[in-house]
Amino acid sequence: MNKMSKIFVLWCMILATSGFVHGSFKKKDEIRLFELKKGDLSIKVTNWGATLVSVILPDKNGKLGDIVLGYDSLKAYTNDSTYFGATVGRVANRIGGAQFTLNGIHYKLVANEGNNTLHSGPKAFSDVLWKVVRYIKDGDKPKITFSYHSFDGEGGFPGDLQVTVSYILGKNSLSIIMKAKALNKPTPVNLVNHAYWNLGNHNSGNILDEVVQIFGSKVTLTDDHLIPTGKFASVKGTPYDFLEPHVVGDRINQLPKTNGYDINYVLGDGKGNKEMKVAAIVVDKKSGRVMKLFTNAPGLQFYTANFVKNEKGKGGFVYQPRSALCLESQAFPDSVNHPNFPSTIVTPEKPYKHVMFLKFSTKIPHAFSQS
């Protein structure tokens, strides 16, 4: 082999080990943006926090718009405290007292919301680079899969955990599939996609005129710090009742001591069965956009961006409270401290799988046209 051939082979080896993504070579340790496209639907995601950056689809007049809040700069996601579009884990939502006991062992977590842990602490799955293991930009089944290895003791949680998150486009649909496998110890897992939705467009203002239906007849009651008490309450006769379609803003000011909705709904039988079920429907009458969410999770956190304030987003638009709504299919918050809640414990023999299926259209259901 001559000198030039050796140099060429060496160069190929360097390229091969630097990471290959959809036709172009990239460095492994850089934050990158990826696009999936099928028909008029396209999304962008980043390997920082396996984050959903944009969802672009047409309104009733065929005009394209982006319906999730976010930032123009990928760097901005590294300083994000809102969790815009992020994959949240190892355990999303709140854990009371930043602690729990599992199999007789007491685990102390990092408190980052008073004395409690929110979304697994100040540095968790939304604050790390994920590895891209598969990327198909377009075609019949556009898909991207991210993976992350969470080490034993990360954030105070026990055991090594291998996690994958896949975004898959179908005909006017987006699937988000989150999987986790405990490699050596039992550990709690509750992965969530934290997209902030505004079907009128990310920069269209508040979501108070959007109409929502949530298929949950009960909520998990919380204390003043939003930590579940372990008790359940019927939504009937309360501002939390969305069993029939309701305009978001109609009763939002009747909520006690809050700036909006931020509560977990019990889906299905509330026993944690893994069957797919419709969780929520959202309609924006002005744009004509409709979003229907199916999931196999037992709960759904309904949140109206209460803590978003003066957040400079895409195109310089400044987001405020109630500028979006989150529909976070999930396990019940603080499940590790409530034996009567469906278990979130994952073992090497019992892996974790959480599926979200989002169907988009501009055909407003009849029940919503009356709301």
C-alpha positions as CSV (number, residue, x, y, z in Angstrom):
1,M,0.0,0.0,0.0
2,N,1.5,3.4,-1.0
3,K,1.6,6.5,1.1
4,M,-1.5,8.1,-0.5
5,S,-3.5,4.9,0.0
6,K,-2.6,4.7,3.6
7,I,-3.6,8.4,4.1
8,F,-6.9,7.7,2.4
9,V,-7.6,4.6,4.6
10,L,-6.7,6.5,7.7
11,W,-9.0,9.4,6.7
12,C,-11.9,7.0,6.1
13,M,-11.3,5.5,9.6
14,I,-11.5,8.9,11.2
15,L,-14.7,9.7,9.4
16,A,-16.2,6.4,10.3
17,T,-15.6,6.9,14.0
18,S,-16.8,10.5,14.0
19,G,-20.5,9.5,13.5
20,F,-22.6,9.3,10.3
21,V,-26.0,10.9,10.1
22,H,-28.2,10.7,7.0
23,G,-25.6,11.1,4.3
24,S,-23.2,13.5,6.1
25,F,-20.4,12.9,8.6
26,K,-20.7,14.7,11.9
27,K,-18.9,14.7,15.2
28,K,-20.5,12.6,18.0
29,D,-20.5,15.3,20.7
30,E,-22.2,18.2,19.0
31,I,-25.7,19.4,19.3
32,R,-27.5,18.8,16.1
33,L,-30.9,19.3,14.5
34,F,-32.7,16.6,12.5
35,E,-35.8,16.9,10.3
36,L,-38.5,14.3,9.5
37,K,-41.0,14.9,6.7
38,K,-44.0,13.1,5.4
39,G,-46.4,15.0,3.1
40,D,-47.4,18.3,4.6
41,L,-46.3,17.2,8.1
42,S,-42.7,17.8,9.3
43,I,-40.9,17.9,12.6
44,K,-37.5,18.9,13.8
45,V,-35.8,17.3,16.8
46,T,-32.4,17.7,18.5
47,N,-30.1,15.2,20.2
48,W,-29.9,17.5,23.2
49,G,-32.5,16.0,25.5
50,A,-34.1,14.1,22.6
51,T,-36.1,17.2,22.2
52,L,-39.0,18.0,19.9
53,V,-38.2,21.4,18.4
54,S,-41.0,22.0,15.9
55,V,-44.1,20.4,14.5
56,I,-45.2,22.1,11.2
57,L,-48.5,21.3,9.5
58,P,-51.2,23.1,7.6
59,D,-54.3,24.9,9.0
60,K,-57.7,24.7,7.4
61,N,-56.6,27.0,4.6
62,G,-53.5,25.0,3.8
63,K,-51.2,27.5,5.4
64,L,-48.2,25.9,7.2
65,G,-47.5,26.8,10.8
66,D,-45.4,25.6,13.8
67,I,-47.6,24.4,16.7
68,V,-45.0,23.9,19.5
69,L,-43.2,26.5,21.5
70,G,-39.4,26.5,21.4
71,Y,-36.2,28.4,20.5
72,D,-34.5,29.4,17.3
73,S,-31.0,28.5,18.6
74,L,-30.1,25.0,19.7
75,K,-27.8,26.6,22.3
76,A,-30.9,28.1,23.9
77,Y,-32.1,24.5,24.7
78,T,-29.0,24.0,26.9
79,N,-30.1,26.8,29.2
80,D,-33.8,26.0,29.1
81,S,-35.7,25.9,32.4
82,T,-39.2,25.4,30.7
83,Y,-38.5,21.9,29.3
84,F,-39.7,22.9,25.9
85,G,-40.3,19.7,23.9
86,A,-37.8,17.8,26.1
87,T,-37.7,14.1,27.0
88,V,-38.0,14.2,30.8
89,G,-36.7,11.4,33.0
90,R,-35.5,9.2,34.7
91,V,-38.7,10.1,36.6
92,A,-40.8,13.0,35.3
93,N,-43.0,15.2,37.4
94,R,-42.6,15.6,41.2
95,I,-41.2,13.4,43.9
96,G,-42.2,14.5,47.4
97,G,-39.3,15.2,49.9
98,A,-36.8,14.4,47.1
99,Q,-36.6,10.8,48.5
100,F,-38.1,7.4,48.3
101,T,-37.5,3.8,49.6
102,L,-37.2,0.8,47.3
103,N,-36.6,-2.8,48.6
104,G,-35.6,-1.4,52.0
105,I,-33.0,1.0,50.7
106,H,-33.6,4.7,51.1
107,Y,-32.6,6.9,48.2
108,K,-32.0,10.7,48.5
109,L,-32.5,12.8,45.3
110,V,-31.5,16.3,44.5
111,A,-34.2,18.8,45.4
112,N,-34.8,21.5,42.8
113,E,-38.3,22.7,43.7
114,G,-38.3,23.6,47.4
115,N,-37.8,20.4,49.3
116,N,-39.1,18.3,46.3
117,T,-37.6,16.9,43.1
118,L,-39.1,18.1,39.8
119,H,-38.3,16.1,36.6
120,S,-35.4,14.2,38.3
121,G,-33.5,17.3,39.5
122,P,-31.4,20.1,38.0
123,K,-29.6,17.9,35.6
124,A,-31.4,15.0,34.1
125,F,-32.3,13.4,30.7
126,S,-33.4,16.7,29.2
127,D,-29.9,18.2,29.9
128,V,-27.7,15.6,28.2
129,L,-26.6,14.7,24.7
130,W,-28.3,11.5,23.3
131,K,-26.9,9.2,20.7
132,V,-28.6,8.9,17.3
133,V,-28.9,5.2,16.5
134,R,-31.2,5.5,13.5
135,Y,-32.3,8.3,11.2
136,I,-34.6,8.1,8.2
137,K,-35.5,11.6,7.1
138,D,-38.4,10.9,4.7
139,G,-40.0,8.1,2.6
140,D,-42.8,5.7,3.8
141,K,-41.8,5.8,7.5
142,P,-39.6,8.7,8.5
143,K,-38.1,7.9,11.9
144,I,-35.3,8.9,14.3
145,T,-34.3,7.0,17.4
146,F,-32.1,8.4,20.2
147,S,-30.5,6.4,23.0
148,Y,-29.0,7.3,26.4
149,H,-27.3,5.3,29.0
150,S,-28.1,6.5,32.5
151,F,-25.5,5.4,35.0
152,D,-26.1,3.9,38.5
153,G,-26.6,6.7,40.9
154,E,-27.3,9.4,38.3
155,G,-29.5,12.0,40.0
156,G,-29.6,9.7,43.0
157,F,-31.5,6.9,41.3
158,P,-30.4,3.3,41.5
159,G,-29.1,1.1,38.7
160,D,-27.9,1.5,35.1
161,L,-30.7,2.2,32.7
162,Q,-30.7,2.0,28.9
163,V,-33.2,4.3,27.3
164,T,-34.4,4.9,23.7
165,V,-36.8,7.5,22.3
166,S,-38.2,7.3,18.8
167,Y,-40.1,9.9,16.8
168,I,-42.0,8.3,13.9
169,L,-44.1,10.1,11.2
170,G,-47.2,8.5,9.7
171,K,-50.0,9.9,7.6
172,N,-50.9,13.1,9.5
173,S,-49.6,11.5,12.7
174,L,-46.6,11.5,15.0
175,S,-45.7,8.6,17.3
176,I,-43.4,9.0,20.2
177,I,-42.2,5.7,21.7
178,M,-40.1,5.7,24.9
179,K,-38.4,2.5,26.1
180,A,-36.2,1.7,29.0
181,K,-34.4,-1.4,30.3
182,A,-33.0,-1.7,33.8
183,L,-29.6,-3.4,33.4
184,N,-28.8,-4.5,37.0
185,K,-31.2,-3.0,39.6
186,P,-34.9,-2.2,40.1
187,T,-35.5,1.5,39.5
188,P,-38.4,3.9,39.0
189,V,-39.0,5.1,35.5
190,N,-41.5,7.6,34.2
191,L,-40.5,9.2,30.8
192,V,-42.5,12.1,29.5
193,N,-42.5,14.2,26.3
194,H,-42.8,17.8,27.5
195,A,-44.0,19.5,24.3
196,Y,-45.9,22.8,24.7
197,W,-48.8,22.9,22.1
198,N,-50.5,25.9,20.6
199,L,-52.6,24.7,17.6
200,G,-53.1,28.2,16.5
201,N,-49.3,28.5,15.9
202,H,-46.5,28.9,18.5
203,N,-46.7,32.7,18.2
204,S,-50.5,33.2,18.2
205,G,-50.9,34.2,21.8
206,N,-52.7,32.3,24.6
207,I,-54.6,29.1,24.3
208,L,-57.6,30.2,26.3
209,D,-60.0,29.8,23.3
210,E,-58.8,26.3,22.4
211,V,-61.3,23.5,23.2
212,V,-60.2,20.5,25.1
213,Q,-61.6,17.1,26.0
214,I,-59.8,14.9,28.5
215,F,-60.9,11.3,29.0
216,G,-60.2,11.2,32.7
217,S,-63.0,11.2,35.3
218,K,-60.7,11.6,38.3
219,V,-57.6,13.5,39.3
220,T,-54.9,12.8,41.8
221,L,-55.3,15.4,44.5
222,T,-52.2,17.4,45.5
223,D,-51.1,19.6,48.4
224,D,-50.0,23.3,48.1
225,H,-46.7,22.2,46.6
226,L,-48.4,20.0,43.9
227,I,-47.3,16.8,45.6
228,P,-50.0,14.1,45.4
229,T,-51.7,13.3,48.7
230,G,-52.5,9.7,47.5
231,K,-56.2,10.5,47.2
232,F,-58.3,10.8,44.2
233,A,-61.3,13.1,43.4
234,S,-64.0,13.1,40.8
235,V,-63.8,15.9,38.3
236,K,-67.6,16.2,38.0
237,G,-68.9,19.6,39.0
238,T,-65.4,21.1,39.1
239,P,-63.3,23.3,36.7
240,Y,-61.3,20.1,36.1
241,D,-64.2,18.4,34.3
242,F,-63.2,18.1,30.6
243,L,-65.2,14.8,30.0
244,E,-67.2,16.9,27.5
245,P,-65.3,19.4,25.4
246,H,-64.8,22.8,27.1
247,V,-63.0,26.0,26.2
248,V,-59.8,26.2,28.3
249,G,-60.4,29.7,29.5
250,D,-64.0,29.3,30.6
251,R,-63.2,28.1,34.1
252,I,-59.5,28.6,34.5
253,N,-59.9,31.6,36.8
254,Q,-62.0,29.4,39.2
255,L,-59.0,27.2,40.0
256,P,-57.7,27.6,43.6
257,K,-54.4,29.3,44.2
258,T,-53.0,28.7,40.7
259,N,-52.3,30.5,37.5
260,G,-53.8,27.7,35.5
261,Y,-54.2,24.0,35.1
262,D,-51.4,21.7,36.4
263,I,-52.9,18.4,37.5
264,N,-52.7,14.7,36.7
265,Y,-55.8,13.0,35.3
266,V,-56.5,9.3,35.8
267,L,-57.0,7.6,32.4
268,G,-58.9,4.3,31.8
269,D,-59.4,2.2,34.9
270,G,-56.5,3.9,36.7
271,K,-54.7,0.6,37.4
272,G,-51.9,1.1,35.0
273,N,-53.0,-1.2,32.2
274,K,-50.9,-0.8,29.1
275,E,-53.7,-0.7,26.5
276,M,-53.8,2.1,24.1
277,K,-56.6,4.6,24.7
278,V,-57.7,8.0,23.7
279,A,-56.5,10.5,26.4
280,A,-57.3,13.9,25.0
281,I,-58.6,15.9,22.0
282,V,-57.7,19.6,21.3
283,V,-59.3,21.8,18.8
284,D,-58.4,25.3,17.7
285,K,-61.4,26.7,15.9
286,K,-59.6,29.7,14.3
287,S,-57.0,27.6,12.5
288,G,-59.2,24.5,12.3
289,R,-56.5,22.3,13.6
290,V,-57.4,19.2,15.6
291,M,-55.0,17.0,17.7
292,K,-56.0,13.7,19.2
293,L,-53.7,11.9,21.7
294,F,-53.7,8.2,22.3
295,T,-51.4,6.6,24.9
296,N,-50.8,3.4,27.0
297,A,-49.9,5.5,30.1
298,P,-52.2,5.5,33.1
299,G,-52.1,9.3,33.6
300,L,-52.1,12.6,31.8
301,Q,-50.7,15.9,33.2
302,F,-52.7,18.9,31.9
303,Y,-50.6,22.0,32.2
304,T,-51.2,25.5,30.8
305,A,-47.7,26.9,30.8
306,N,-48.3,28.7,34.2
307,F,-44.6,29.2,34.9
308,V,-43.6,30.5,31.5
309,K,-42.9,34.2,31.7
310,N,-41.1,36.6,29.4
311,E,-39.5,33.6,27.6
312,K,-38.0,34.7,24.3
313,G,-38.8,32.0,21.7
314,K,-38.8,31.4,18.0
315,G,-38.7,34.4,15.8
316,G,-38.2,36.6,18.9
317,F,-41.7,36.0,20.0
318,V,-42.0,36.3,23.8
319,Y,-44.0,33.5,25.5
320,Q,-46.1,34.2,28.6
321,P,-48.3,32.1,31.0
322,R,-51.1,30.3,29.2
323,S,-49.3,30.6,25.8
324,A,-49.5,26.8,25.3
325,L,-50.8,23.6,26.9
326,C,-49.0,20.5,27.8
327,L,-50.6,17.0,27.6
328,E,-48.0,14.8,29.3
329,S,-49.1,11.2,29.2
330,Q,-47.3,9.6,32.2
331,A,-47.3,7.5,35.3
332,F,-48.9,9.2,38.3
333,P,-46.6,11.8,40.0
334,D,-44.8,10.7,43.1
335,S,-45.8,7.1,42.5
336,V,-42.7,5.8,44.3
337,N,-44.1,7.2,47.6
338,H,-47.7,5.9,47.1
339,P,-48.2,2.2,47.1
340,N,-51.8,2.6,46.0
341,F,-50.6,4.2,42.7
342,P,-49.7,2.0,39.7
343,S,-46.1,0.9,40.1
344,T,-43.3,2.7,38.1
345,I,-40.6,0.2,39.1
346,V,-38.7,-1.3,36.2
347,T,-36.6,-4.4,36.6
348,P,-34.2,-6.3,34.3
349,E,-37.1,-8.7,33.8
350,K,-39.8,-6.1,33.3
351,P,-38.8,-3.4,30.8
352,Y,-40.6,-0.1,30.3
353,K,-42.5,1.1,27.2
354,H,-44.5,4.3,26.9
355,V,-46.3,5.1,23.6
356,M,-47.8,8.4,22.5
357,F,-49.7,8.6,19.2
358,L,-50.8,12.0,18.0
359,K,-53.2,12.3,15.1
360,F,-53.7,15.6,13.3
361,S,-56.5,16.9,11.1
362,T,-58.6,19.9,10.2
363,K,-61.9,18.1,10.6
364,I,-63.5,19.4,13.8
365,P,-65.6,16.8,15.6
366,H,-69.3,17.7,15.9
367,A,-69.2,17.8,19.7
368,F,-66.5,20.5,19.5
369,S,-68.5,22.7,17.1
370,Q,-71.1,23.1,19.8
371,S,-68.6,24.3,22.5
